[in-house]
Amino acid sequence: MKKICLFSGTSEGRELAFSLARYEAELIVCTATGYGGSLSASPRARVCAGEMDCSEMERFFEREKFDCVIDATHPHARAVTQNIRDAASAANVKCFRVLRGLPAPDSDAVCVRSASEAAAYLSARNGRIFLTTGSRSLAAFAELADRIVARVLPRSESLRECEAIGLTPAQIIAMQGPFNEKENDFLMERYPCEWLVTKQAGQRGGTDAKIASAKRRGMGVVLILSPETEGESPSAVLQKVVREYKLARREQNGI
């Protein structure tokens, strides 16, 4: 039986985990956190939760003897994607990259390439900032901390990152997304700001809803563009894996 490793951190990864479970293959789903693992759990799949660096991934690949690795992590998780590629290459395991299809950036948005570039742009401008780029990018905005309302995941790690740059409880929204326009409208009304900072993550990642709500309120939008351009859709990767490794469908009542 073929053995597949799926790194999941997106809705595409979760969908792919369930799709692969319908085939005769041993599937291990890797996530950065236990919470992510609970979301990605699927029939006939083993979940491995916890962050790994490149050398740990390489040892993991060699120990488990995977036939292939699928990277379905977030499009902005550049370091993780590079580690997966490097570790797979070192372990001589084929790697497939799932890439979310993204629409062209909103024409009214200020497009930047990184959180640091976004912070530099806003440092020369006035106004409060509704920051929705995740806790790991907070350090780039440390000098603007007194102007920030940060929306982060409701996890202790996220709250520690907020505290590290001096955010007070009144500046922190700890909630699980993605959010629809109505939810964004409510929060932007509750925490009035002049700027929205978000990552380019498409409709699935809630970017479109955030921008629509911000524009209704006359807020400026700073959009951190996705760094990746190479990859394929979940369905294309699934088809390739099924075809290349000749995976047979399980019996319908086998899941």
N, C-alpha and C positions, 0 to 999 in steps of 0.2 A: 504494500500500500504506500502511495506517495505521501510525503510529509511536507506540510506547508506552514510557513511562519507568516503571520499577518500582523504588521504594526498598525494599530488602529488609534485614531484620535479625532475622527470626524464622523459625520453621519454616513458618508460614503463607505468608510471603513466598517461601520456597524452593519450596513446593508450587505457589504461584500462578505462579511463573516457568516451571515445567515444564508447567503447564496451558496457559498462554498460548502456549508454543512449539508447541502443536498447531494453532494458528490462523495464517492468512495475515496476519501483521503483523510489523513490524520492532520488536524488543524490545531495550531497553537496561536492564540491571539495575544499579542503583547500590548500593554497599555502603560502609560506613565504612572497612573494612580489606581488604587483599588476602586475608586468611584468610576473611573473610565472603564475599568474591567467589568464592573457590574452592568454598565450600559452596553458593552460589546459582547457580553456573554451570549452564546448561541448554542443550539443543540449540537452535540457531538464535537464541541470545541473545548480545549483546555485554555484557561486564561492565565497569563503570566503578568502580574502587575508589579511595576517598579521601574525606575529609570535605570538605564545602562549607558555607560560610555562606550567608545568605539572598541576598546580592547575587551570589555565584558561582552559586547555583542559578538565579537569574533569567537571568543571561547564558547559562547552559547550556541552559535551556529555549528561549530565543529563538534560540540558534544551531542547536539540533537540530530546532526546529520540531515538537515533539511534538503529537500529537492529544489525548493525555491523560496524566496523571501518576497513579500509584497509590502511596499511602503504606502500606507494610506493615512499618514500623519497629516497634520494641518499644513496648508500651503505656506504658512509663515514660519514653520518650525525648521528653519534652514539647517541649524546645527545637527538636529536629529536625523534629517534626511541625508546629510553628508556622512554622518557616522554609519548609518545603515548601508549606504553605498560602499564606503571604504571597508567595512567589516565583511560585507558579502563578497567583495572582490578578494580580500585577503583569505577568506575561507573557501573561495572558489564556488560560491553559490550564486545562481542566477537571481537577479533582482528586478522586480517590476515596480514601476512608480504609478500610483493613481493620482491624477491631477484633476482638481475641480475645474470645470469650465466656468470662466468668469466673463461677464459682460464688459464692455468698454467702460472706463471710469466715467462718473458723472461729469458733465462738461463744466459745471460750476465749482467742482471740488479743486482744492489745491493739492496736487499730487506730489508725494515725496517717496523716497526709497527706504526710509528707516525711521524708527522712533526718535533717534537723535536729530535727524533732519527736521522732523515735525516739531520737536521742542525748540530747535533753533529758530524756526520760522515764527513760532508763537511768542518767543521771548522778545521779539521786536514789535509785538502787538498787544493791545490791552484786551481785557475781558476774561471772564471765567471760562474754564475748559471742562467739557463733559468728556472724560477719557474712557474709552471702551476697548483698549488694545490689550488688556490682560495684565496681570500683576507682574509678569516677568519683564515688561517694558517700563515699569514705573521708575526705575532708577534714572532713565534718560530724562525724566521730567522733574527730577528732584529740585532743581532751582526754581521751578514754577509751582511748587507744592501748595503755596498759599492760595493759588488760583484754581485748584483742581477739585473736581468731583470725580472719583474713580469708581467705575462699575466693574466689579471683579467677581470671581467665583466664590461661593460661600464655603471656603476652606481655610483652615488655620494658616497654611502656607501663604495664601493670598493676603490675609490680614496682617501677617508679619511683614510682608513686603510693603504694604501700605504704611504701617507704623514706622518702618525703616526710613522713609522719606519725610516723616513728620505729619502724615495725614491724621486728622482727628476723626472720631466716629461720625461727626456731622458731614464729613466729606467722603464717606464710604458707602457705596451701595453693594451689598453682598448678596447677589442673586444669580440663579442659574438661567441662562438663556438657551437658545436665541429668543428674542423678543419680537412681538408683532408691533405694528404701528400704534395701536391703541395703548399698549404697555409703554412704548417709548414716549408717546405723547404725555402720559401720566407722569412718568419720571422726569421728563424735561420740564414739565410744568412745576413739579415739586422742587426740582433743583435747577433753577434758571441759569443758563450759561450763554455765552456769546459764540462759543466754538465747540464743534464736535470733532473729536479725533477718533478715527476708526481704521481698521485694516480692510483691505480689499478681500472680501471673502464671499461675495455673491449673495444670492437670495437665501441659500441654505445656511449661510453663516450669519444672516440677519443684517447684512450691510445695507441692503436696499431699504429695509424698513427704518433703519436708523437715519439714513440720509433724508428720506421722505419726511420724517417727523422733524428733523432739524431744519430743513428748508421751510417748512410751514411756519416755524417760529423765527425765521430770518437769521438763523445761525450760520456762521461760516463753517465749512467742512474741510478738514485736512485728512486726506486719504493716503494711507501707507500702502503702496502698491505691492502686489504679490511678487516675490522674488523669483518665482519659478515659471518656466515656459515649456519644459520638457516633461511629458507624461501622457497618460491616456485615461479615458473615462473608466469608471468601475466595470461597466459592461464589456468594454474592449479588453481590459485586463482579465476579467473572468473568462471570456471566450478564448484568449490566448493560453491561459493556464490549463483550461479544460482540454483544449486541442493538443497542446504540446505534451502534456503528461497523460493524455488518453484517460481522463477521469470518467468513470461510469456513474450514472445517476443512481442514487439509492432507491430502494423500494419506497413508495409513497408513505407507507406506514412505518418506515424505518427511522424516522426522525422523531 
